[in-house]
C-alpha cells in the first residue's frame, strides 16, 4: 500500500462519514446505527492515519516504508493524545 493509497482511503472514509451524517440529519438512519457506524469509521480513520504516520516516520529514519503494517484497532485506540 502506497502513501497515495492510504490518503485515498482516508478521503473515502471522510466522505463516508459525511454521507452518514447527512443521512442521519435527514432522518434516514436510526440514531443507534449512526453511532455504531460512526464509531467504526473513526476507528478505521485512526488506523489509516497511524499507518500513514508510521510510513512517514520510516522514511524520515531512512528505512523502508513498505515494512509498515496496519496496527490493530485495540492498539491504535489505546494511544494517549
LINFEN-V191084 format. One record per residue. RES is the residue in three letters. NEAR is the number of other C-alpha atoms within 12 Angstrom. Layout:
((RES | NEAR) (RES | NEAR))
//
This chain:
((UNK | 18) (UNK | 19) (UNK | 22) (UNK | 14) (UNK | 15) (UNK | 27) (UNK | 22) (UNK | 18) (UNK | 24) (UNK | 26) (UNK | 19) (UNK | 18) (UNK | 27) (UNK | 24) (UNK | 17) (UNK | 22) (UNK | 26) (UNK | 19) (UNK | 20) (UNK | 27) (UNK | 23) (UNK | 15) (UNK | 19) (UNK | 20) (UNK | 14) (UNK | 13) (UNK | 14) (UNK | 14) (UNK | 19) (UNK | 16) (UNK | 17) (UNK | 12) (UNK | 17) (UNK | 25) (UNK | 17) (UNK | 16) (UNK | 24) (UNK | 26) (UNK | 19) (UNK | 21) (UNK | 28) (UNK | 23) (UNK | 28) (UNK | 30) (UNK | 31) (UNK | 30) (UNK | 31) (UNK | 36) (UNK | 30) (UNK | 28) (UNK | 33) (UNK | 30) (UNK | 23) (UNK | 26) (UNK | 28) (UNK | 22) (UNK | 18) (UNK | 18) (UNK | 17) (UNK | 12) (UNK | 11) (UNK | 11) (UNK | 14) (UNK | 16) (UNK | 22) (UNK | 19) (UNK | 16) (UNK | 23) (UNK | 21) (UNK | 26) (UNK | 23) (UNK | 17) (UNK | 22) (UNK | 13) (UNK | 14) (UNK | 23) (UNK | 21) (UNK | 13) (UNK | 14) (UNK | 6) (UNK | 6))
//
